[in-house]
């Protein structure tokens, strides 16, 4: 029987790259996109559109899975601006999408992992969750929450042979970073010791490593930033 993977935010960018990599490795995919299942049409597996911050939606999708070997919590949004200009609705949406979604997915998925006494949970975080970013306070707070969530849950689940790790991404070439001008992108590249912006394939490479490596690796926040931070 093929192993199964559940991935949020799979329609584009990092999530899309991860989905393609795990498909290549033979996983049966259950993929979630926010707006439209058509966004997932080029990917194999079962596709669902809905709000990752809605527990009932996540629960209904995971209930369809016979078992769960890998969870990738990737869905995320950001809004750039000063905190005093961020509305309560914006704050709630960012926290709901980026952080509450982890509770929803893990709460629904863990019982199936416990039954098989195995599983890998990988949370896509950010370097801003480690050091914080001016004009991205809500995003930084949500990603910092992901990092703490990862470390704490890893301690709960290690006795059950379920590993929980996070990837703290630096600048990755996705739609989230389309806001930068060419000059701003070049300035960023000058700051990054690896002399380039990361790609979704870079993140997918690390996800592949984490799902295939020793079960002794858990509770880690792994910076993937070309040496930037």
Z-matrix of the N, CA and C atoms (Angstrom, degrees):
N
C 1 1.462
C 2 1.528 1 109.43
N 3 1.337 2 115.95 1 133.81
C 4 1.460 3 120.33 2 -179.97
C 5 1.521 4 110.40 3 -66.42
N 6 1.318 5 116.00 4 146.87
C 7 1.453 6 119.89 5 173.57
C 8 1.521 7 109.65 6 -71.66
N 9 1.330 8 115.83 7 155.73
C 10 1.459 9 121.08 8 -176.29
C 11 1.517 10 110.62 9 -115.42
N 12 1.336 11 115.13 10 146.73
C 13 1.466 12 121.13 11 177.42
C 14 1.515 13 109.51 12 -136.09
N 15 1.309 14 115.37 13 136.76
C 16 1.464 15 123.23 14 177.32
C 17 1.518 16 107.41 15 -112.14
N 18 1.338 17 117.01 16 124.30
C 19 1.465 18 121.32 17 -174.68
C 20 1.521 19 109.37 18 -131.62
N 21 1.330 20 116.62 19 128.46
C 22 1.466 21 120.38 20 174.52
C 23 1.524 22 109.81 21 -97.61
N 24 1.333 23 115.26 22 156.49
C 25 1.458 24 120.02 23 -179.41
C 26 1.514 25 111.54 24 61.66
N 27 1.339 26 116.60 25 42.44
C 28 1.467 27 120.78 26 -169.15
C 29 1.524 28 114.20 27 -91.59
N 30 1.318 29 118.39 28 -3.21
C 31 1.468 30 118.90 29 -170.66
C 32 1.524 31 113.56 30 -76.18
N 33 1.329 32 118.00 31 -21.92
C 34 1.463 33 119.36 32 -176.22
C 35 1.525 34 109.89 33 -157.59
N 36 1.322 35 114.68 34 173.84
C 37 1.455 36 120.66 35 172.73
C 38 1.524 37 113.82 36 57.85
N 39 1.319 38 115.81 37 -134.74
C 40 1.461 39 122.22 38 -175.72
C 41 1.525 40 111.22 39 -60.96
N 42 1.315 41 117.24 40 -46.08
C 43 1.461 42 120.43 41 -178.27
C 44 1.510 43 112.41 42 -61.73
N 45 1.333 44 116.37 43 -39.55
C 46 1.454 45 121.46 44 178.50
C 47 1.531 46 110.49 45 -63.81
N 48 1.341 47 115.86 46 -44.14
C 49 1.457 48 120.00 47 178.90
C 50 1.516 49 112.49 48 -62.46
N 51 1.334 50 116.29 49 -40.07
C 52 1.463 51 120.47 50 178.66
C 53 1.523 52 110.33 51 -66.37
N 54 1.332 53 116.78 52 -42.84
C 55 1.462 54 120.51 53 -179.77
C 56 1.526 55 111.07 54 -60.47
N 57 1.316 56 116.27 55 -43.40
C 58 1.468 57 119.59 56 179.91
C 59 1.530 58 111.24 57 -63.99
N 60 1.322 59 116.05 58 -39.95
C 61 1.460 60 119.10 59 -179.34
C 62 1.527 61 111.09 60 -65.71
N 63 1.324 62 117.05 61 -46.07
C 64 1.460 63 119.23 62 -178.51
C 65 1.528 64 111.38 63 -69.24
N 66 1.331 65 116.99 64 -31.27
C 67 1.467 66 119.49 65 174.46
C 68 1.523 67 109.75 66 -63.23
N 69 1.325 68 116.27 67 -42.09
C 70 1.466 69 120.61 68 178.41
C 71 1.525 70 111.46 69 -62.40
N 72 1.323 71 115.98 70 -27.92
C 73 1.459 72 120.46 71 -179.79
C 74 1.526 73 112.42 72 -88.65
N 75 1.324 74 116.66 73 4.48
C 76 1.456 75 120.75 74 173.03
C 77 1.513 76 116.51 75 94.28
N 78 1.322 77 117.73 76 10.18
C 79 1.462 78 120.21 77 179.84
C 80 1.528 79 111.52 78 -75.77
N 81 1.322 80 115.41 79 143.70
C 82 1.456 81 121.23 80 167.58
C 83 1.528 82 107.31 81 -83.45
N 84 1.325 83 117.56 82 123.87
C 85 1.456 84 121.88 83 -169.93
C 86 1.523 85 112.63 84 -101.79
N 87 1.322 86 114.70 85 140.68
C 88 1.463 87 123.81 86 169.12
C 89 1.517 88 105.53 87 -122.97
N 90 1.326 89 115.85 88 109.97
C 91 1.454 90 121.53 89 -167.00
C 92 1.522 91 111.38 90 -117.08
N 93 1.330 92 114.62 91 135.97
C 94 1.463 93 121.06 92 -179.39
C 95 1.518 94 109.94 93 -116.07
N 96 1.329 95 114.92 94 132.35
C 97 1.461 96 123.06 95 172.53
C 98 1.520 97 108.06 96 -124.28
N 99 1.314 98 116.78 97 153.76
C 100 1.464 99 119.29 98 -175.81
C 101 1.519 100 113.07 99 -73.63
N 102 1.334 101 117.20 100 -43.48
C 103 1.463 102 119.10 101 -167.17
C 104 1.524 103 114.90 102 -103.23
N 105 1.325 104 117.72 103 -48.89
C 106 1.452 105 118.62 104 -167.28
C 107 1.517 106 109.97 105 -150.38
N 108 1.329 107 116.60 106 131.94
C 109 1.463 108 119.08 107 178.60
C 110 1.522 109 111.20 108 -65.48
N 111 1.338 110 117.33 109 -19.83
C 112 1.463 111 119.29 110 177.18
C 113 1.530 112 111.60 111 -62.21
N 114 1.340 113 116.45 112 -25.65
C 115 1.462 114 120.31 113 177.67
C 116 1.529 115 111.20 114 -64.11
N 117 1.323 116 116.55 115 -18.62
C 118 1.456 117 121.71 116 -176.77
C 119 1.529 118 112.32 117 -103.76
N 120 1.321 119 116.54 118 4.72
C 121 1.467 120 121.23 119 -168.04
C 122 1.525 121 113.87 120 -59.73
N 123 1.320 122 118.07 121 -26.39
C 124 1.461 123 120.10 122 -178.11
C 125 1.529 124 112.45 123 -85.72
N 126 1.324 125 116.85 124 -2.54
C 127 1.459 126 120.69 125 -177.90
C 128 1.522 127 110.84 126 -104.57
N 129 1.343 128 117.93 127 145.49
C 130 1.457 129 120.20 128 175.64
C 131 1.519 130 111.37 129 -73.27
N 132 1.321 131 116.05 130 166.41
C 133 1.449 132 120.10 131 175.51
C 134 1.511 133 113.36 132 102.43
N 135 1.321 134 115.68 133 -169.93
C 136 1.465 135 122.62 134 179.79
C 137 1.524 136 108.81 135 -98.25
N 138 1.332 137 115.38 136 138.77
C 139 1.457 138 121.40 137 -170.97
C 140 1.532 139 110.63 138 -120.09
N 141 1.329 140 115.34 139 141.00
C 142 1.455 141 120.95 140 -178.50
C 143 1.532 142 109.05 141 -140.17
N 144 1.330 143 116.15 142 140.81
C 145 1.458 144 121.06 143 175.48
C 146 1.522 145 109.11 144 -114.95
N 147 1.327 146 116.00 145 131.89
C 148 1.453 147 119.59 146 179.50
C 149 1.512 148 111.72 147 173.40
N 150 1.312 149 115.11 148 -177.76
C 151 1.456 150 123.52 149 -175.78
C 152 1.520 151 109.57 150 -93.21
N 153 1.328 152 117.57 151 115.40
C 154 1.466 153 120.75 152 -179.72
C 155 1.524 154 111.95 153 -65.00
N 156 1.334 155 116.69 154 -17.85
C 157 1.458 156 120.46 155 176.87
C 158 1.517 157 113.47 156 -81.73
N 159 1.331 158 116.93 157 -2.73
C 160 1.463 159 122.96 158 -179.53
C 161 1.527 160 108.47 159 -98.86
N 162 1.311 161 117.33 160 109.31
C 163 1.461 162 120.92 161 -174.76
C 164 1.519 163 111.93 162 -60.37
N 165 1.335 164 117.46 163 -41.95
C 166 1.464 165 119.94 164 -176.23
C 167 1.525 166 111.45 165 -62.81
N 168 1.347 167 116.80 166 -35.68
C 169 1.467 168 120.15 167 177.28
C 170 1.520 169 110.54 168 -65.39
N 171 1.321 170 117.23 169 -50.21
C 172 1.467 171 121.05 170 -179.62
C 173 1.528 172 110.51 171 -60.85
N 174 1.308 173 116.57 172 -43.34
C 175 1.465 174 120.63 173 -179.17
C 176 1.525 175 110.93 174 -60.53
N 177 1.340 176 116.95 175 -39.87
C 178 1.462 177 120.42 176 -178.40
C 179 1.524 178 111.78 177 -67.51
N 180 1.340 179 117.05 178 -36.57
C 181 1.466 180 119.96 179 178.50
C 182 1.525 181 110.75 180 -68.82
N 183 1.314 182 116.86 181 -48.61
C 184 1.463 183 120.49 182 -177.45
C 185 1.522 184 111.58 183 -66.05
N 186 1.331 185 117.34 184 -27.94
C 187 1.468 186 120.51 185 177.28
C 188 1.523 187 111.49 186 -62.96
N 189 1.325 188 118.02 187 -25.02
C 190 1.462 189 121.84 188 179.53
C 191 1.530 190 112.90 189 -78.57
N 192 1.321 191 117.29 190 -13.48
C 193 1.467 192 120.35 191 -175.81
C 194 1.521 193 110.31 192 -85.52
N 195 1.321 194 117.73 193 129.44
C 196 1.463 195 119.75 194 179.73
C 197 1.523 196 112.20 195 -65.88
N 198 1.315 197 115.71 196 -35.16
C 199 1.461 198 122.60 197 176.23
C 200 1.515 199 107.38 198 -156.84
N 201 1.326 200 116.49 199 168.86
C 202 1.467 201 120.41 200 179.38
C 203 1.516 202 108.36 201 -134.36
N 204 1.318 203 115.67 202 119.75
C 205 1.456 204 120.35 203 176.10
C 206 1.524 205 112.36 204 -96.91
N 207 1.340 206 116.47 205 -37.25
C 208 1.461 207 121.06 206 -176.01
C 209 1.523 208 109.67 207 -136.75
N 210 1.319 209 115.45 208 135.33
C 211 1.463 210 122.64 209 170.45
C 212 1.522 211 107.87 210 -119.35
N 213 1.328 212 116.48 211 131.06
C 214 1.461 213 120.66 212 172.98
C 215 1.521 214 107.43 213 -122.18
N 216 1.326 215 115.50 214 109.84
C 217 1.459 216 121.54 215 176.53
C 218 1.520 217 108.21 216 -89.05
N 219 1.330 218 115.37 217 98.26
C 220 1.459 219 120.44 218 -173.53
C 221 1.520 220 113.62 219 -113.99
N 222 1.320 221 118.55 220 -24.15
C 223 1.464 222 120.94 221 -174.45
C 224 1.528 223 110.93 222 -54.37
N 225 1.320 224 116.23 223 134.12
C 226 1.458 225 119.69 224 179.96
C 227 1.506 226 112.48 225 -165.13
N 228 1.318 227 115.74 226 148.54
C 229 1.460 228 122.11 227 176.90
C 230 1.525 229 109.03 228 -135.14
N 231 1.328 230 115.58 229 162.65
C 232 1.460 231 120.65 230 178.57
C 233 1.517 232 109.00 231 -143.85
N 234 1.300 233 115.91 232 161.74
C 235 1.462 234 122.17 233 173.24
C 236 1.517 235 107.09 234 -145.11
N 237 1.317 236 116.37 235 120.11
C 238 1.455 237 121.15 236 -177.25
C 239 1.521 238 110.26 237 -88.77
N 240 1.320 239 116.19 238 132.66
C 241 1.467 240 121.05 239 178.95
C 242 1.516 241 110.22 240 159.28
N 243 1.316 242 115.20 241 166.39
C 244 1.459 243 120.47 242 178.40
C 245 1.522 244 110.71 243 -67.29
N 246 1.323 245 116.68 244 148.37
C 247 1.457 246 120.34 245 -177.67
C 248 1.523 247 111.59 246 -58.02
N 249 1.333 248 117.22 247 -39.77
C 250 1.466 249 118.69 248 -177.30
C 251 1.523 250 112.62 249 -68.25
N 252 1.340 251 116.48 250 -13.24
C 253 1.458 252 119.92 251 176.61
C 254 1.528 253 112.52 252 -98.57
N 255 1.332 254 116.91 253 -0.37
C 256 1.455 255 121.48 254 -179.58
C 257 1.524 256 109.25 255 -89.00
N 258 1.316 257 116.61 256 123.69
C 259 1.464 258 120.28 257 -177.48
C 260 1.529 259 110.32 258 -76.09
N 261 1.341 260 116.72 259 157.10
C 262 1.467 261 119.11 260 174.49
C 263 1.528 262 112.14 261 -56.47
N 264 1.328 263 116.93 262 -35.24
C 265 1.470 264 120.01 263 179.26
C 266 1.528 265 110.93 264 -66.01
N 267 1.342 266 116.22 265 -40.04
C 268 1.467 267 119.75 266 177.50
C 269 1.528 268 111.15 267 -63.81
N 270 1.331 269 115.66 268 -44.57
C 271 1.461 270 120.18 269 178.22
C 272 1.526 271 110.45 270 -57.45
N 273 1.329 272 116.27 271 -50.09
C 274 1.459 273 120.48 272 -178.23
C 275 1.524 274 111.60 273 -60.55
N 276 1.337 275 116.92 274 -39.76
C 277 1.466 276 120.14 275 -178.09
C 278 1.525 277 111.39 276 -66.55
N 279 1.335 278 116.48 277 -41.08
C 280 1.468 279 120.14 278 179.94
C 281 1.527 280 110.60 279 -66.08
N 282 1.321 281 117.36 280 -47.27
C 283 1.464 282 120.72 281 -179.45
C 284 1.524 283 110.80 282 -65.31
N 285 1.328 284 116.52 283 -40.32
C 286 1.472 285 121.17 284 179.99
C 287 1.529 286 110.97 285 -63.02
N 288 1.332 287 116.00 286 -44.89
C 289 1.466 288 120.21 287 -177.01
C 290 1.518 289 111.90 288 -74.37
N 291 1.307 290 117.23 289 -44.48
C 292 1.467 291 121.10 290 -171.76
C 293 1.517 292 114.06 291 -84.49
N 294 1.331 293 117.10 292 -33.90
C 295 1.468 294 119.43 293 -171.58
C 296 1.527 295 113.13 294 -117.16
N 297 1.332 296 117.63 295 -48.95
C 298 1.463 297 119.32 296 179.44
C 299 1.519 298 110.88 297 -59.63
N 300 1.320 299 116.54 298 -31.84
C 301 1.459 300 120.30 299 178.97
C 302 1.529 301 111.78 300 -59.00
N 303 1.337 302 117.47 301 -33.76
C 304 1.462 303 120.08 302 178.40
C 305 1.519 304 111.07 303 -64.13
N 306 1.334 305 115.95 304 -43.24
C 307 1.469 306 118.79 305 175.31
C 308 1.518 307 110.16 306 -58.40
N 309 1.338 308 116.48 307 -48.46
C 310 1.457 309 120.64 308 -176.58
C 311 1.526 310 111.56 309 -57.78
N 312 1.329 311 115.68 310 -49.88
C 313 1.464 312 120.29 311 -176.80
C 314 1.524 313 111.27 312 -67.20
N 315 1.313 314 116.28 313 -49.15
C 316 1.466 315 118.93 314 -176.13
C 317 1.528 316 111.40 315 -66.99
N 318 1.316 317 117.57 316 -40.03
C 319 1.465 318 120.56 317 179.78
C 320 1.519 319 110.75 318 -60.41
N 321 1.337 320 116.26 319 -39.03
C 322 1.467 321 120.21 320 -179.36
C 323 1.521 322 112.66 321 -78.99
N 324 1.337 323 117.03 322 -31.62
C 325 1.467 324 120.58 323 -173.23
C 326 1.529 325 114.08 324 -87.94
N 327 1.312 326 117.21 325 -32.93
C 328 1.466 327 120.47 326 -172.21
C 329 1.533 328 113.30 327 -57.67
N 330 1.349 329 120.64 328 -41.55
C 331 1.472 330 118.24 329 179.63
C 332 1.531 331 113.13 330 -55.52
N 333 1.328 332 118.17 331 -36.94
C 334 1.468 333 120.20 332 178.78
C 335 1.524 334 110.92 333 -71.17
N 336 1.316 335 117.05 334 -36.17
C 337 1.460 336 119.56 335 176.34
C 338 1.523 337 111.28 336 -67.67
N 339 1.318 338 116.59 337 -37.20
C 340 1.464 339 119.93 338 179.25
C 341 1.526 340 111.11 339 -63.94
N 342 1.325 341 116.89 340 -37.20
C 343 1.464 342 120.04 341 179.88
C 344 1.524 343 111.61 342 -63.54
N 345 1.338 344 116.57 343 -34.40
C 346 1.459 345 119.63 344 179.57
C 347 1.526 346 112.57 345 -93.21
N 348 1.337 347 116.04 346 -3.96
C 349 1.470 348 122.57 347 -179.71
C 350 1.530 349 110.91 348 53.97
N 351 1.344 350 115.37 349 42.23
C 352 1.464 351 119.76 350 177.89
C 353 1.519 352 109.20 351 -166.59
N 354 1.331 353 116.27 352 161.03
C 355 1.463 354 120.57 353 176.17
C 356 1.511 355 111.28 354 155.72
N 357 1.313 356 114.27 355 157.37
C 358 1.463 357 121.51 356 176.82
C 359 1.524 358 108.25 357 -129.02
N 360 1.307 359 116.72 358 127.17
C 361 1.464 360 122.79 359 174.46
C 362 1.516 361 107.38 360 -115.56
N 363 1.333 362 115.67 361 123.48
C 364 1.464 363 120.89 362 -179.43
C 365 1.525 364 107.98 363 -123.36
N 366 1.316 365 115.63 364 122.71
C 367 1.465 366 121.88 365 -178.89
C 368 1.523 367 109.48 366 -106.47
N 369 1.326 368 116.35 367 128.15
C 370 1.454 369 120.79 368 179.49
C 371 1.527 370 108.51 369 -87.83
N 372 1.309 371 115.54 370 111.53
C 373 1.452 372 122.69 371 -176.74
C 374 1.531 373 109.16 372 -111.74
N 375 1.314 374 116.28 373 -155.34
C 376 1.460 375 121.99 374 -176.87
C 377 1.519 376 109.69 375 -151.57
N 378 1.326 377 115.39 376 153.31
C 379 1.459 378 118.78 377 173.90
C 380 1.522 379 110.97 378 -61.55
N 381 1.355 380 117.37 379 -23.72
C 382 1.464 381 118.84 380 178.24
C 383 1.529 382 111.29 381 -70.36
N 384 1.311 383 117.50 382 -17.80
C 385 1.456 384 120.02 383 172.05
C 386 1.510 385 112.42 384 -76.40
N 387 1.324 386 116.45 385 -14.07
C 388 1.473 387 122.34 386 178.26
C 389 1.519 388 110.44 387 -94.16
N 390 1.340 389 117.37 388 -45.36
C 391 1.463 390 120.32 389 -173.65
C 392 1.528 391 113.55 390 -117.65
N 393 1.335 392 119.05 391 -12.34
C 394 1.461 393 121.18 392 -179.14
C 395 1.505 394 112.53 393 79.77
N 396 1.328 395 115.21 394 150.59
C 397 1.463 396 120.81 395 179.98
C 398 1.516 397 110.52 396 -133.86
N 399 1.323 398 116.50 397 128.16
C 400 1.457 399 121.24 398 171.94
C 401 1.518 400 109.26 399 -58.90
N 402 1.299 401 117.00 400 140.56
C 403 1.473 402 127.22 401 -178.25
C 404 1.529 403 113.00 402 69.91
N 405 1.329 404 117.11 403 7.73
C 406 1.468 405 120.15 404 173.06
C 407 1.527 406 109.08 405 -137.67
N 408 1.333 407 115.57 406 51.49
C 409 1.461 408 120.32 407 -174.81
C 410 1.525 409 111.33 408 -65.70
N 411 1.331 410 117.25 409 -46.40
C 412 1.467 411 119.94 410 -178.32
C 413 1.523 412 110.50 411 -64.14
N 414 1.316 413 116.36 412 -44.31
C 415 1.465 414 120.71 413 178.38
C 416 1.520 415 110.81 414 -61.35
N 417 1.339 416 116.45 415 -45.41
C 418 1.461 417 120.63 416 179.13
C 419 1.521 418 111.00 417 -61.69
N 420 1.333 419 116.62 418 -41.68
C 421 1.466 420 120.52 419 179.87
C 422 1.525 421 110.81 420 -63.91
N 423 1.321 422 116.35 421 -41.48
C 424 1.462 423 119.28 422 -179.69
C 425 1.519 424 111.05 423 -66.30
N 426 1.321 425 117.35 424 -39.61
C 427 1.457 426 120.25 425 -179.13
C 428 1.529 427 111.35 426 -74.11
N 429 1.331 428 116.74 427 -34.41
C 430 1.463 429 119.00 428 172.56
C 431 1.519 430 111.01 429 -62.64
N 432 1.333 431 116.13 430 -37.31
C 433 1.461 432 120.92 431 175.58
C 434 1.520 433 111.53 432 -63.39
N 435 1.326 434 116.67 433 -40.23
C 436 1.466 435 120.94 434 176.68
C 437 1.524 436 110.29 435 -59.25
N 438 1.325 437 116.88 436 -42.92
C 439 1.462 438 120.20 437 -178.78
C 440 1.528 439 111.63 438 -63.62
N 441 1.333 440 116.77 439 -43.81
C 442 1.466 441 120.46 440 178.39
C 443 1.533 442 110.45 441 -67.35
N 444 1.322 443 116.73 442 -41.07
C 445 1.465 444 122.58 443 176.45
C 446 1.528 445 109.85 444 -56.66
N 447 1.330 446 116.24 445 -45.15
C 448 1.466 447 121.85 446 -178.31
C 449 1.518 448 111.22 447 -61.50
N 450 1.315 449 116.45 448 -49.40
C 451 1.469 450 119.97 449 -177.67
C 452 1.535 451 111.49 450 -63.13
N 453 1.336 452 115.80 451 -42.49
C 454 1.463 453 119.46 452 -177.74
C 455 1.523 454 111.84 453 -69.47
N 456 1.336 455 117.01 454 -45.32
C 457 1.452 456 119.90 455 -178.20
C 458 1.530 457 111.31 456 -66.79
N 459 1.326 458 116.40 457 -34.46
C 460 1.471 459 119.43 458 177.64
C 461 1.522 460 110.94 459 -58.60
N 462 1.333 461 117.70 460 -38.67
C 463 1.457 462 121.01 461 179.03
C 464 1.527 463 111.32 462 -67.85
N 465 1.342 464 116.81 463 -36.46
C 466 1.465 465 120.00 464 178.03
C 467 1.521 466 112.12 465 -66.39
N 468 1.331 467 116.25 466 -38.82
C 469 1.458 468 120.26 467 -168.60
C 470 1.526 469 114.82 468 -98.11
N 471 1.316 470 118.01 469 -12.92
C 472 1.466 471 119.88 470 -179.35
C 473 1.534 472 112.64 471 -55.86
N 474 1.343 473 119.95 472 -40.67
C 475 1.469 474 118.53 473 178.65
C 476 1.526 475 113.15 474 -62.86
N 477 1.335 476 117.23 475 -18.59
C 478 1.466 477 121.36 476 -179.99
C 479 1.518 478 112.39 477 -100.50
N 480 1.331 479 116.92 478 15.10
C 481 1.461 480 122.73 479 177.59
C 482 1.531 481 112.26 480 60.97
N 483 1.325 482 116.02 481 37.80
C 484 1.459 483 121.93 482 174.99
C 485 1.524 484 107.38 483 -118.77
N 486 1.322 485 116.23 484 122.30
C 487 1.461 486 120.77 485 -175.64
C 488 1.528 487 110.06 486 -100.00
N 489 1.331 488 115.61 487 140.35
C 490 1.464 489 122.18 488 -179.42
C 491 1.525 490 108.18 489 -129.36
N 492 1.311 491 116.68 490 119.51
C 493 1.461 492 121.89 491 178.95
C 494 1.528 493 109.45 492 -137.26
N 495 1.322 494 116.06 493 163.96
C 496 1.463 495 121.24 494 177.86
C 497 1.520 496 109.81 495 -130.75
N 498 1.315 497 114.99 496 147.81
C 499 1.463 498 121.99 497 174.14
C 500 1.526 499 107.48 498 -109.28
N 501 1.321 500 116.25 499 115.71
C 502 1.467 501 121.74 500 178.54
C 503 1.526 502 108.27 501 -91.84
N 504 1.320 503 115.65 502 97.74
C 505 1.459 504 120.56 503 -174.50
C 506 1.522 505 111.64 504 -77.24
N 507 1.316 506 114.43 505 145.57
C 508 1.451 507 120.74 506 168.80
C 509 1.520 508 109.08 507 -88.86
N 510 1.312 509 117.32 508 -139.53
C 511 1.468 510 120.79 509 179.50
C 512 1.530 511 108.24 510 -78.93
N 513 1.328 512 115.55 511 116.13
C 514 1.466 513 122.25 512 179.31
C 515 1.527 514 107.94 513 -116.56
N 516 1.302 515 116.57 514 141.39
C 517 1.464 516 122.02 515 -175.92
C 518 1.530 517 110.46 516 -76.27
N 519 1.337 518 115.31 517 84.49
C 520 1.463 519 122.14 518 179.58
C 521 1.521 520 109.34 519 -132.62
N 522 1.326 521 115.66 520 175.22
C 523 1.463 522 120.25 521 179.22
C 524 1.522 523 112.04 522 -60.69
N 525 1.337 524 117.48 523 -28.86
C 526 1.460 525 120.64 524 -179.59
C 527 1.528 526 111.26 525 -60.34
N 528 1.334 527 116.31 526 -27.07
C 529 1.463 528 120.48 527 -178.07
C 530 1.526 529 113.55 528 -104.23
N 531 1.336 530 116.42 529 14.28
C 532 1.462 531 120.17 530 177.57
C 533 1.529 532 111.70 531 -69.94
N 534 1.331 533 116.31 532 -12.33
C 535 1.468 534 120.59 533 -178.06
C 536 1.530 535 111.89 534 -69.91
N 537 1.334 536 117.43 535 -17.14
C 538 1.456 537 120.09 536 -177.06
C 539 1.527 538 110.78 537 -81.23
N 540 1.326 539 115.68 538 137.50
C 541 1.454 540 120.50 539 173.91
C 542 1.531 541 109.67 540 -73.53
N 543 1.312 542 116.90 541 169.14
C 544 1.468 543 120.39 542 177.80
C 545 1.521 544 111.19 543 -59.02
N 546 1.341 545 116.26 544 -40.94
C 547 1.463 546 119.47 545 179.28
C 548 1.521 547 111.03 546 -64.10
N 549 1.341 548 116.14 547 -41.20
C 550 1.464 549 119.80 548 179.71
C 551 1.531 550 110.73 549 -66.52
N 552 1.315 551 117.13 550 -38.71
C 553 1.467 552 120.51 551 176.74
C 554 1.530 553 110.76 552 -62.99
N 555 1.312 554 116.00 553 -42.00
C 556 1.469 555 119.45 554 179.10
C 557 1.519 556 111.49 555 -65.22
N 558 1.336 557 116.15 556 -37.67
C 559 1.465 558 119.65 557 176.73
C 560 1.531 559 110.49 558 -63.17
N 561 1.338 560 116.10 559 -40.96
C 562 1.459 561 120.12 560 178.14
C 563 1.524 562 110.96 561 -62.36
N 564 1.316 563 115.59 562 -45.45
C 565 1.465 564 119.81 563 -179.93
C 566 1.522 565 110.89 564 -59.45
N 567 1.329 566 116.51 565 -36.50
C 568 1.471 567 120.19 566 178.27
C 569 1.522 568 111.39 567 -63.87
N 570 1.341 569 117.14 568 -27.67
C 571 1.467 570 121.07 569 -179.05
C 572 1.525 571 112.96 570 -83.22
N 573 1.324 572 116.73 571 -16.90
C 574 1.465 573 121.00 572 -173.45
C 575 1.529 574 109.39 573 -94.41
N 576 1.336 575 118.50 574 118.83
C 577 1.462 576 120.38 575 -178.13
C 578 1.529 577 113.76 576 -55.55
N 579 1.332 578 118.05 577 -31.41
C 580 1.463 579 120.16 578 179.46
C 581 1.525 580 112.46 579 -74.75
N 582 1.336 581 116.72 580 -5.96
C 583 1.471 582 123.40 581 174.18
C 584 1.533 583 113.51 582 63.20
N 585 1.311 584 116.57 583 30.66
C 586 1.454 585 119.60 584 174.01
C 587 1.512 586 110.18 585 -161.94
N 588 1.320 587 115.36 586 161.93
C 589 1.455 588 121.70 587 171.90
C 590 1.521 589 108.30 588 -84.48
N 591 1.312 590 117.04 589 144.84
C 592 1.461 591 121.23 590 -179.70
C 593 1.516 592 111.87 591 -71.76
N 594 1.325 593 115.84 592 165.65
C 595 1.454 594 122.39 593 -179.64
C 596 1.526 595 110.26 594 -123.84
N 597 1.337 596 117.23 595 159.13
C 598 1.467 597 119.13 596 173.33
C 599 1.526 598 112.59 597 -55.31
N 600 1.337 599 116.85 598 -32.27
C 601 1.468 600 119.49 599 178.25
C 602 1.520 601 111.49 600 -64.09
N 603 1.334 602 117.66 601 -33.42
C 604 1.468 603 120.58 602 176.56
C 605 1.526 604 110.20 603 -61.63
N 606 1.331 605 115.50 604 -43.56
C 607 1.469 606 119.60 605 179.97
C 608 1.525 607 109.80 606 -67.51
N 609 1.325 608 116.61 607 -42.01
C 610 1.468 609 120.52 608 179.52
C 611 1.528 610 111.03 609 -61.30
N 612 1.325 611 116.96 610 -37.15
C 613 1.466 612 120.74 611 176.91
C 614 1.531 613 110.77 612 -58.64
N 615 1.328 614 115.53 613 -44.24
C 616 1.462 615 119.24 614 -177.76
C 617 1.525 616 110.86 615 -71.61
N 618 1.330 617 117.31 616 -37.49
C 619 1.466 618 119.54 617 175.12
C 620 1.524 619 109.96 618 -59.37
N 621 1.320 620 116.58 619 -45.18
C 622 1.465 621 120.46 620 178.58
C 623 1.527 622 110.94 621 -58.61
N 624 1.316 623 116.40 622 -42.21
C 625 1.461 624 120.04 623 177.76
C 626 1.530 625 110.99 624 -61.43
N 627 1.322 626 116.41 625 -43.90
C 628 1.464 627 120.54 626 -175.94
C 629 1.523 628 112.37 627 -68.18
N 630 1.328 629 117.94 628 -33.00
C 631 1.465 630 118.64 629 -179.49
C 632 1.527 631 111.43 630 -80.20
N 633 1.316 632 116.43 631 -13.16
C 634 1.464 633 119.77 632 -177.09
C 635 1.523 634 114.49 633 -112.55
N 636 1.323 635 117.36 634 -3.99
C 637 1.456 636 119.79 635 -173.94
C 638 1.527 637 111.89 636 -89.34
N 639 1.306 638 115.82 637 -178.49
C 640 1.464 639 123.03 638 -178.95
C 641 1.519 640 111.87 639 -56.78
N 642 1.328 641 116.14 640 142.90
C 643 1.467 642 120.05 641 177.41
C 644 1.524 643 112.26 642 -73.58
N 645 1.321 644 116.94 643 -0.23
C 646 1.465 645 120.46 644 177.05
C 647 1.529 646 111.39 645 -81.30
N 648 1.322 647 117.07 646 -12.46
C 649 1.461 648 121.41 647 178.94
C 650 1.520 649 108.66 648 -90.08
N 651 1.310 650 117.02 649 106.28
C 652 1.455 651 121.21 650 179.56
C 653 1.525 652 109.84 651 -155.23
N 654 1.318 653 115.53 652 156.85
C 655 1.462 654 121.37 653 179.12
C 656 1.511 655 114.54 654 73.35
N 657 1.340 656 117.34 655 22.80
C 658 1.461 657 120.94 656 -175.00
C 659 1.532 658 111.95 657 -105.98
N 660 1.316 659 115.01 658 142.44
C 661 1.465 660 122.71 659 170.87
C 662 1.522 661 105.92 660 -107.31
N 663 1.313 662 117.10 661 107.16
C 664 1.463 663 121.96 662 -172.13
C 665 1.525 664 109.48 663 -102.28
N 666 1.327 665 116.03 664 114.11
C 667 1.467 666 119.77 665 177.16
C 668 1.519 667 110.37 666 -70.81
N 669 1.325 668 115.49 667 130.30
C 670 1.469 669 121.87 668 175.71
C 671 1.529 670 106.02 669 -125.25
N 672 1.338 671 115.85 670 85.82
C 673 1.459 672 118.83 671 -168.80
C 674 1.521 673 113.80 672 -143.78
N 675 1.343 674 117.54 673 14.54
C 676 1.456 675 119.81 674 179.98
C 677 1.509 676 114.49 675 64.80
N 678 1.350 677 116.51 676 22.18
C 679 1.461 678 121.14 677 -179.54
C 680 1.514 679 114.18 678 83.26
N 681 1.342 680 117.23 679 14.05
C 682 1.468 681 122.19 680 -171.70
C 683 1.526 682 112.95 681 -68.99
N 684 1.326 683 117.03 682 -48.61
C 685 1.480 684 120.92 683 -174.24
C 686 1.536 685 110.17 684 -96.51
